[in-house]
Amino acid sequence: MARPIVIVGAGLAGLRTAEELRRGGYRGGLILIGDESLLPYDRPPLSKQFIRGETDDTTLRPPEFFADNEIELRLGVPAVGVDTAARRVRLADGSAVDYEQLIIATGLRPKRIPGLPEVAGVHMLRGHSDAVALRDGLSGATTVLVVGAGFIGCELAASFRAREVNVVLVEPQPAPLAAALGERVGALVARLHREAGVDLRCGVGLDSLVVEGNSARGARLGDGTVVDADLVVIGVGSVPVTDWLADSGIALAAPNAGGGVLADEVGRTSVEGVWAVGDVAAWRHDTGVQRRVEHWTSAGEQAQLLTCALLGAEPPAVPRVPYVWSDQYQLKIQVLGTPSPTDEVRVVEDDGRRFVAHYFADGVLTAVVGAGRSGQVMKMRPQLIARDHSTVD
């Protein structure tokens, strides 16, 4: 009996890869393994619509989809190891699954701040259960301290304000999203939060928690000030879920290079028959650099390329331009291309709330970032594909 293709990771990237395999004509065994007991679901709404109480269900596909497409689900049982010589994945319940091809799609988990005590009232957001606990904790809360003003921290701050909860948002960088978008655009995002009533404090981080009994009641910041809060939410970044690959022989990127599973431009890893896709995968890009791309749209694009390579089909010829968005205060903040904090930034539109900024490296357009200006952002896609424009009309 032929061995199946096994996908470890039942998030968006894993699901999209299973879909593409069936769409591409693969009719063999297909197993999707996930560490959560829920059907594959969409994570971005957890920090937005779910927290705001606008939706309870972010499931991506109903149960009948998996039955109709003969995709076997192994949910609620994490993978704990892989024997690449025997082509066997070990699961937490002691069982094992043999594979012909293995696709790693285990995604990310939130970073922890070293030294913080394990007490009630402290939250991190990765999965559905985290979002449920955080939403429940908001009942009766007056003030929430959010540590980290990246995309998750900013989205949560905006969602909390929509629920009329006071928010203190602290960020060691000079501005929100500065590490991703640079200080100038970060200052425009900061303006949105301050106008919404967020107590935004940049250039300062968390020093320690203030604990009463076994519950956090706030925190002491690096500048010595104390913030009283009913809940503390930590959002200081994420790390790839690769610990289960220890001793597998599968090459991993160094932590200081972002970590993740090293793969070529279609997802092949260093081990025959093993592939990687989604947030966990450090693919080789056109420049030769291997890096992870934590974008919702990238998961589907990578799944398509990987599946074509695995099945021996011709890949799509559509040029890829990285794209990510963030919903904050009824505005969609869109990032098209690959901005760097070291790029030259030209703010070409700004009405005090909505804005558009163009990014350049050595005179070449690298990215466009906008808030509430979808048309103006997306019309720049052809120029980003061309990558040969030193000026913008």
C-alpha positions as CSV (number, residue, x, y, z in Angstrom):
1,M,0.0,0.0,0.0
2,A,1.4,3.4,-1.0
3,R,2.3,5.7,1.8
4,P,0.4,9.1,2.0
5,I,1.5,12.7,1.8
6,V,1.5,13.9,5.4
7,I,1.1,17.6,6.2
8,V,2.1,18.6,9.7
9,G,0.3,21.8,10.7
10,A,-3.5,22.4,10.2
11,G,-3.4,26.1,9.8
12,L,-3.9,28.2,6.7
13,A,-0.7,27.0,4.9
14,G,-1.3,23.3,5.7
15,L,-4.9,23.5,4.5
16,R,-4.1,25.4,1.3
17,T,-1.4,22.9,0.5
18,A,-3.9,20.0,0.9
19,E,-6.4,21.9,-1.3
20,E,-3.8,22.4,-4.0
21,L,-2.7,18.8,-4.0
22,R,-6.3,17.7,-4.7
23,R,-6.8,20.4,-7.2
24,G,-3.6,19.4,-8.9
25,G,-4.8,15.8,-9.4
26,Y,-3.2,14.0,-6.5
27,R,-5.5,11.2,-5.5
28,G,-3.3,9.3,-3.0
29,G,-3.6,9.3,0.7
30,L,-3.5,12.7,2.3
31,I,-3.2,13.3,6.1
32,L,-3.4,16.6,7.8
33,I,-2.0,16.7,11.4
34,G,-2.8,19.6,13.8
35,D,-2.0,20.3,17.4
36,E,-5.4,21.9,18.0
37,S,-8.6,19.9,18.2
38,L,-10.5,22.4,16.0
39,L,-11.0,22.3,12.3
40,P,-8.5,24.5,10.4
41,Y,-9.5,28.1,11.0
42,D,-8.4,31.6,10.1
43,R,-6.2,33.3,12.6
44,P,-6.2,37.0,11.6
45,P,-9.8,37.6,12.8
46,L,-8.8,36.5,16.3
47,S,-7.2,39.9,17.1
48,K,-10.0,41.8,15.4
49,Q,-13.5,40.6,14.8
50,F,-13.3,37.8,17.3
51,I,-12.0,39.9,20.2
52,R,-14.6,42.6,19.3
53,G,-17.4,40.0,19.6
54,E,-18.4,40.3,16.0
55,T,-17.9,36.6,15.2
56,D,-17.4,33.3,17.0
57,D,-16.5,31.1,14.1
58,T,-13.5,31.5,11.8
59,T,-13.5,28.0,10.5
60,L,-12.0,27.9,6.9
61,R,-13.8,24.7,5.7
62,P,-16.7,22.6,7.0
63,P,-16.3,19.0,8.0
64,E,-17.8,17.7,4.8
65,F,-15.1,19.4,2.8
66,F,-12.5,17.0,4.3
67,A,-14.7,14.0,3.8
68,D,-15.5,14.9,0.2
69,N,-11.8,15.4,-0.6
70,E,-10.6,12.4,1.3
71,I,-8.4,14.4,3.6
72,E,-7.8,12.5,6.8
73,L,-7.6,14.7,9.8
74,R,-5.5,14.0,12.9
75,L,-6.4,16.9,15.2
76,G,-5.5,17.6,18.8
77,V,-2.3,15.5,18.6
78,P,0.9,17.5,18.0
79,A,3.9,16.0,16.1
80,V,6.8,15.5,18.4
81,G,9.5,14.1,16.1
82,V,10.3,12.8,12.7
83,D,12.6,10.0,11.5
84,T,13.5,11.0,7.9
85,A,15.3,7.8,7.1
86,A,12.2,5.7,7.9
87,R,9.9,8.5,6.7
88,R,7.9,8.4,9.9
89,V,6.3,11.2,12.0
90,R,5.9,10.6,15.7
91,L,2.9,12.0,17.5
92,A,2.4,13.1,21.1
93,D,-0.1,10.2,21.8
94,G,2.7,7.7,21.1
95,S,1.4,6.8,17.6
96,A,3.3,7.3,14.4
97,V,2.4,8.1,10.8
98,D,4.5,6.9,7.8
99,Y,4.8,9.2,4.8
100,E,5.9,9.3,1.2
101,Q,6.3,13.0,1.3
102,L,6.2,15.2,4.4
103,I,5.1,18.9,4.3
104,I,6.0,21.0,7.3
105,A,3.5,23.8,8.0
106,T,3.7,24.2,11.8
107,G,3.7,28.0,11.8
108,L,4.7,30.2,14.7
109,R,4.2,30.5,18.4
110,P,4.4,33.8,20.4
111,K,7.7,34.8,22.0
112,R,7.8,34.8,25.8
113,I,9.6,37.4,27.8
114,P,12.2,35.6,30.0
115,G,11.6,35.8,33.7
116,L,7.9,36.6,33.7
117,P,6.1,34.6,36.4
118,E,3.2,32.3,35.3
119,V,0.2,34.1,36.8
120,A,-3.4,34.8,35.9
121,G,-4.3,37.9,33.9
122,V,-1.3,37.6,31.4
123,H,-2.2,36.7,27.9
124,M,-0.6,35.9,24.6
125,L,-2.4,35.3,21.3
126,R,-1.7,32.4,19.0
127,G,-4.7,30.2,18.8
128,H,-8.5,30.1,19.3
129,S,-8.3,29.1,22.9
130,D,-6.0,32.1,23.6
131,A,-8.5,34.4,22.0
132,V,-11.4,32.9,24.0
133,A,-9.5,33.4,27.2
134,L,-8.6,36.9,26.3
135,R,-12.1,37.9,25.3
136,D,-13.6,36.3,28.4
137,G,-11.0,38.2,30.5
138,L,-12.1,41.5,29.0
139,S,-15.5,41.2,30.8
140,G,-15.4,43.8,33.5
141,A,-11.9,45.0,32.6
142,T,-11.3,48.7,32.7
143,T,-7.7,48.9,31.5
144,V,-5.5,46.6,29.4
145,L,-1.7,46.9,29.1
146,V,-0.5,45.7,25.7
147,V,3.3,45.1,25.6
148,G,4.6,45.3,22.0
149,A,3.2,47.5,19.2
150,G,3.8,45.2,16.2
151,F,0.8,44.2,14.0
152,I,-0.8,41.9,16.7
153,G,-0.3,44.5,19.5
154,C,-1.7,47.3,17.4
155,E,-4.7,45.3,16.2
156,L,-5.5,44.2,19.8
157,A,-5.2,47.8,21.0
158,A,-7.6,48.9,18.3
159,S,-10.0,46.1,19.2
160,F,-9.9,46.9,22.9
161,R,-10.7,50.5,22.2
162,A,-13.7,49.4,20.0
163,R,-14.9,47.7,23.2
164,E,-14.4,51.0,25.1
165,V,-11.6,49.5,27.2
166,N,-8.7,51.8,28.2
167,V,-5.4,50.8,26.6
168,V,-1.8,51.4,27.6
169,L,0.4,50.3,24.6
170,V,4.1,50.1,25.3
171,E,6.8,49.6,22.7
172,P,10.6,49.7,23.0
173,Q,11.0,51.0,19.5
174,P,10.5,54.7,18.7
175,A,7.1,54.1,17.1
176,P,4.6,51.3,16.5
177,L,5.6,49.0,13.7
178,A,8.9,50.7,13.4
179,A,10.8,47.4,13.1
180,A,8.7,46.5,10.0
181,L,7.8,49.8,8.4
182,G,10.3,52.3,9.8
183,E,9.9,55.3,12.2
184,R,8.3,57.7,9.7
185,V,5.3,55.5,8.9
186,G,5.3,54.2,12.4
187,A,4.7,57.8,13.6
188,L,1.6,57.9,11.3
189,V,0.3,54.7,12.9
190,A,1.0,56.2,16.3
191,R,-1.2,59.1,15.4
192,L,-4.1,56.8,14.8
193,H,-3.7,55.2,18.2
194,R,-3.4,58.4,20.1
195,E,-6.4,59.9,18.3
196,A,-8.4,56.8,19.4
197,G,-7.4,57.4,23.1
198,V,-4.6,54.9,23.5
199,D,-2.0,55.8,26.0
200,L,1.0,55.0,23.7
201,R,4.4,54.9,25.3
202,C,7.3,54.3,22.9
203,G,11.0,53.8,23.7
204,V,10.1,51.9,26.8
205,G,9.6,48.2,27.6
206,L,8.3,45.9,30.3
207,D,10.5,45.5,33.4
208,S,8.4,43.3,35.7
209,L,4.8,42.4,36.5
210,V,2.9,43.8,39.5
211,V,1.3,40.7,41.1
212,E,-1.4,40.5,43.7
213,G,-2.0,37.0,45.0
214,N,-1.6,34.9,41.8
215,S,-2.9,37.5,39.4
216,A,-1.2,40.3,37.4
217,R,-2.5,43.8,38.3
218,G,-0.2,45.7,36.0
219,A,3.5,46.2,35.4
220,R,6.5,48.2,36.1
221,L,8.1,49.6,32.9
222,G,11.7,50.1,32.1
223,D,11.5,53.8,33.0
224,G,10.3,53.0,36.5
225,T,6.7,54.0,36.0
226,V,4.0,51.6,37.1
227,V,0.9,50.9,35.0
228,D,-2.2,49.6,36.7
229,A,-4.1,47.2,34.5
230,D,-6.7,44.4,34.8
231,L,-5.1,42.4,32.0
232,V,-1.6,42.3,30.5
233,V,-1.2,41.2,26.9
234,I,2.2,40.2,25.6
235,G,2.8,40.7,21.8
236,V,6.5,40.9,21.3
237,G,6.8,38.7,18.2
238,S,6.8,35.0,17.3
239,V,9.2,32.2,16.7
240,P,8.9,29.2,14.2
241,V,7.6,26.0,15.6
242,T,10.6,23.7,14.8
243,D,11.5,22.1,18.2
244,W,9.9,18.8,17.1
245,L,12.4,18.7,14.2
246,A,15.4,18.3,16.6
247,D,17.8,15.6,15.4
248,S,15.9,15.1,12.2
249,G,18.7,16.3,9.9
250,I,16.4,18.9,8.4
251,A,18.4,22.2,8.0
252,L,17.1,25.1,10.0
253,A,17.9,28.8,9.9
254,A,19.8,30.2,12.8
255,P,17.6,32.0,15.4
256,N,19.4,35.3,14.8
257,A,18.5,35.0,11.1
258,G,14.8,34.5,11.9
259,G,14.8,30.7,12.4
260,G,12.5,28.4,10.4
261,V,13.0,25.5,8.1
262,L,15.4,26.3,5.3
263,A,13.9,25.6,1.8
264,D,14.5,26.4,-1.8
265,E,12.3,28.6,-4.0
266,V,9.6,25.9,-4.2
267,G,9.8,24.6,-0.6
268,R,12.2,21.7,-0.9
269,T,14.2,21.3,2.3
270,S,17.7,19.7,2.8
271,V,16.1,16.3,3.1
272,E,14.7,14.3,0.3
273,G,10.9,14.0,0.5
274,V,10.5,16.8,3.0
275,W,9.0,20.2,2.2
276,A,8.1,23.4,4.1
277,V,5.5,26.0,3.6
278,G,4.0,29.0,5.3
279,D,5.3,31.1,8.3
280,V,7.6,28.3,9.4
281,A,9.4,28.1,6.1
282,A,12.5,30.2,5.2
283,W,12.3,30.0,1.4
284,R,15.0,31.2,-1.0
285,H,14.0,34.3,-2.7
286,D,15.0,35.9,-6.0
287,T,17.9,37.8,-4.3
288,G,19.3,34.5,-3.0
289,V,18.4,35.4,0.6
290,Q,16.4,32.8,2.6
291,R,13.8,34.3,4.8
292,R,10.4,33.7,6.2
293,V,7.4,35.7,5.0
294,E,4.6,35.9,7.6
295,H,1.8,36.9,5.2
296,W,-1.6,35.4,4.8
297,T,-1.5,35.7,1.0
298,S,2.0,34.2,0.9
299,A,0.7,30.9,2.4
300,G,-1.6,30.3,-0.6
301,E,1.1,31.3,-3.1
302,Q,3.7,29.0,-1.6
303,A,1.2,26.2,-1.4
304,Q,0.6,26.5,-5.1
305,L,4.3,26.6,-6.0
306,L,5.2,23.7,-3.7
307,T,2.4,21.5,-5.1
308,C,3.4,22.1,-8.7
309,A,7.0,21.1,-7.9
310,L,5.9,18.1,-5.9
311,L,3.5,16.8,-8.6
312,G,5.8,17.8,-11.5
313,A,3.4,20.4,-12.9
314,E,4.3,23.7,-14.5
315,P,4.2,26.5,-11.9
316,P,2.0,29.6,-12.4
317,A,3.7,32.4,-14.2
318,V,1.9,35.2,-12.2
319,P,4.6,37.4,-10.6
320,R,4.4,37.4,-6.8
321,V,4.5,40.6,-4.8
322,P,4.4,40.2,-1.0
323,Y,1.2,41.7,0.5
324,V,-0.1,42.0,4.0
325,W,-2.8,44.1,5.6
326,S,-3.9,45.1,9.1
327,D,-7.3,46.4,10.2
328,Q,-7.1,49.2,12.8
329,Y,-9.8,51.8,13.6
330,Q,-11.9,51.2,10.5
331,L,-8.9,51.6,8.3
332,K,-7.1,48.9,6.3
333,I,-3.3,49.4,6.5
334,Q,-1.8,47.7,3.5
335,V,1.8,46.8,2.8
336,L,2.7,45.8,-0.7
337,G,6.2,44.8,-1.5
338,T,9.2,44.4,0.9
339,P,9.7,47.6,3.0
340,S,12.8,47.9,5.2
341,P,13.3,50.4,8.1
342,T,16.4,51.5,6.3
343,D,14.6,52.5,3.1
344,E,14.1,56.0,2.0
345,V,10.4,56.8,2.7
346,R,8.4,59.4,0.8
347,V,4.9,60.2,2.2
348,V,3.0,61.0,-1.0
349,E,-0.5,61.4,0.6
350,D,-1.5,62.3,4.1
351,D,-4.8,63.9,5.1
352,G,-4.2,63.6,8.8
353,R,-5.6,60.1,9.1
354,R,-5.3,58.3,5.8
355,F,-1.9,58.1,4.1
356,V,0.3,56.6,1.4
357,A,4.0,56.1,1.6
358,H,6.5,54.9,-1.1
359,Y,9.7,53.1,-0.1
360,F,13.0,53.2,-2.0
361,A,16.3,51.5,-1.8
362,D,19.1,52.9,-4.0
363,G,16.4,54.8,-5.9
364,V,14.4,51.7,-6.7
365,L,10.8,51.3,-5.4
366,T,10.6,48.5,-2.9
367,A,7.2,48.9,-1.2
368,V,4.1,50.9,-0.9
369,V,2.3,51.3,2.5
370,G,-1.1,52.9,2.8
371,A,-3.9,53.4,5.3
372,G,-7.4,53.8,4.0
373,R,-6.1,54.2,0.4
374,S,-6.5,50.7,-1.1
375,G,-6.7,51.9,-4.7
376,Q,-3.6,54.1,-4.5
377,V,-1.6,51.2,-2.9
378,M,-2.7,48.4,-5.3
379,K,-2.1,50.5,-8.5
380,M,1.6,50.4,-7.7
381,R,1.9,46.7,-8.1
382,P,3.1,46.8,-11.7
383,Q,5.9,49.1,-10.7
384,L,6.9,46.8,-7.9
385,I,6.9,43.8,-10.3
386,A,9.1,45.7,-12.7
387,R,11.6,46.9,-10.0
388,D,13.2,49.3,-12.5
389,H,11.7,52.6,-11.5
390,S,13.8,55.1,-9.7
391,T,10.9,57.6,-9.5
392,V,7.2,57.5,-9.2
393,D,4.9,59.3,-11.6
